[in-house]
Amino acid sequence: MTTHIKVAGVWELVTAPSIKVAGAFKDVTEVWIRVAGVWKQTFASSTPLSVNVSPSTINKFSIGCPHTSASISASASGGEPSYSYAWTWQSGGSGLSINSPTSSSTTITQSGAGFRSGVLLMTVTDQAPDNATDTCSVNMECGT
């Protein structure tokens, strides 16, 4: 939902309106107008889009394994729901698989022996569309 106001003959986007009440400015969280006898909301403020990845670090060591895995999840808030999710490697990640790259939760799997590491990037997109990101450091090792 976007709201514009005409200022000096130019339409401007309203992003954070305020109103002066008793000499002090107060933030406006909603604007409603009446059109043909029906009230319609034309502006609603929202908190900025954010995402939090948990855990922020994965350190996993397994002995005698054909593979090892660890779970991770993301929680989005603010912005304009609904959200889409994308897990990608910001750096590293060779030998590690992201099992559900477009889900809010996924599992990272290492196949084969050795040490693998990377920085996992979560990008969440809302309906505005705005993006927010968070990362997780991943260190995994399958030992024999």
matplotlib code that plots the C-alpha trace (Angstrom):
import matplotlib.pyplot as plt

x = [0.0, 1.5, 0.2, 1.1, 0.5, 0.7, 3.3, 3.9, 2.3, 4.4, 3.2, 5.4, 5.5, 4.4, 6.8, 6.6, 3.8, 3.4, 0.9, 1.3, -0.8, -0.6, 2.6, 4.5, 4.8, 3.4, 4.0, 0.9, 0.5, -2.6, -4.4, -8.1, -10.2, -13.9, -14.8, -18.5, -19.5, -16.9, -13.8, -10.6, -7.1, -4.6, -1.5, -0.2, 3.2, 5.2, 8.4, 11.3, 11.8, 14.3, 15.5, 17.2, 19.1, 19.4, 22.0, 24.4, 27.3, 27.3, 30.3, 29.7, 32.2, 31.3, 33.5, 33.1, 30.4, 29.4, 27.9, 27.0, 24.2, 22.9, 19.6, 19.2, 16.1, 15.3, 12.6, 11.4, 9.4, 8.2, 7.9, 4.9, 4.2, 4.2, 7.8, 10.0, 13.3, 16.6, 19.6, 22.8, 26.5, 28.0, 31.5, 32.9, 30.4, 32.2, 31.3, 28.2, 24.6, 21.6, 18.7, 15.8, 17.1, 13.7, 12.3, 12.5, 14.3, 16.8, 19.5, 23.1, 24.7, 28.3, 29.0, 32.4, 35.3, 37.2, 36.7, 34.3, 33.3, 31.4, 29.2, 25.5, 23.5, 19.7, 17.8, 14.2, 12.0, 8.6, 5.7, 7.0, 9.5, 12.2, 15.1, 16.8, 19.8, 21.5, 24.4, 25.6, 29.1, 29.3, 32.2, 31.6, 34.0, 33.5, 36.4, 37.3]
y = [0.0, 3.4, 6.9, 10.0, 13.7, 16.6, 19.1, 22.2, 20.5, 17.3, 14.0, 12.8, 9.3, 9.4, 7.3, 8.6, 11.1, 13.0, 15.4, 18.3, 17.7, 20.1, 21.6, 18.3, 16.1, 12.6, 9.7, 8.7, 4.9, 4.9, 7.2, 6.5, 8.4, 8.2, 7.6, 7.3, 6.6, 3.9, 4.2, 3.1, 2.8, 4.6, 4.4, 2.0, 2.2, -1.0, -2.0, -2.6, -6.1, -8.2, -11.8, -13.7, -17.0, -19.6, -20.8, -18.1, -20.7, -24.4, -26.4, -30.1, -33.0, -36.6, -39.7, -42.8, -41.2, -41.4, -37.9, -35.4, -32.8, -29.9, -27.9, -24.2, -21.9, -18.3, -16.1, -13.1, -10.1, -6.7, -5.5, -6.6, -10.4, -12.9, -13.8, -15.8, -17.3, -18.1, -19.9, -19.5, -19.6, -16.2, -17.8, -21.3, -24.1, -26.5, -30.1, -28.9, -29.2, -26.9, -29.4, -26.9, -23.7, -21.9, -22.9, -21.0, -24.0, -26.3, -28.9, -28.6, -31.9, -32.9, -36.0, -37.7, -37.3, -34.1, -30.6, -28.2, -24.6, -21.7, -18.7, -19.4, -16.4, -16.2, -13.6, -13.0, -11.0, -9.5, -8.3, -4.6, -6.1, -5.4, -7.7, -8.5, -10.8, -12.7, -15.2, -18.4, -19.6, -23.4, -25.6, -29.4, -32.4, -36.0, -37.9, -41.6]
z = [0.0, -1.0, -0.4, -2.2, -1.4, -3.8, -2.7, -4.8, -7.8, -7.5, -6.2, -3.3, -1.6, 2.0, 4.1, 7.7, 8.2, 11.5, 12.9, 15.4, 18.6, 21.5, 20.1, 19.6, 16.5, 16.8, 14.3, 12.3, 12.0, 9.8, 7.4, 6.5, 4.0, 3.3, -0.3, -1.4, 2.2, 2.7, 4.9, 3.2, 4.6, 2.5, 4.7, 7.3, 8.7, 9.2, 10.8, 8.5, 7.1, 9.1, 9.3, 12.0, 11.3, 14.1, 14.9, 13.8, 13.8, 13.0, 14.2, 13.6, 13.8, 13.2, 13.3, 11.1, 9.0, 5.4, 5.8, 8.5, 8.6, 10.7, 10.7, 10.4, 10.3, 9.5, 11.1, 9.2, 10.6, 9.6, 6.1, 4.1, 4.5, 2.9, 2.6, 0.2, 1.4, -0.4, 1.1, -0.8, -0.1, 0.4, 0.4, 0.5, 0.7, -1.5, -0.6, 1.4, 0.2, 1.0, 1.1, 1.0, -0.6, -0.7, 2.7, 6.0, 7.5, 5.8, 6.5, 5.5, 4.5, 4.0, 2.0, 2.2, 4.7, 5.4, 6.6, 4.8, 5.6, 4.3, 5.1, 4.5, 3.4, 4.0, 1.9, 2.7, 0.4, 1.2, -1.0, -1.2, -2.5, 0.1, 1.0, 4.3, 4.9, 7.7, 7.7, 9.4, 9.6, 8.8, 9.8, 9.3, 9.3, 8.7, 10.3, 10.0]

ax = plt.figure().add_subplot(projection="3d")
ax.plot(x, y, z, "-o")
ax.set_aspect("equal")
plt.show()
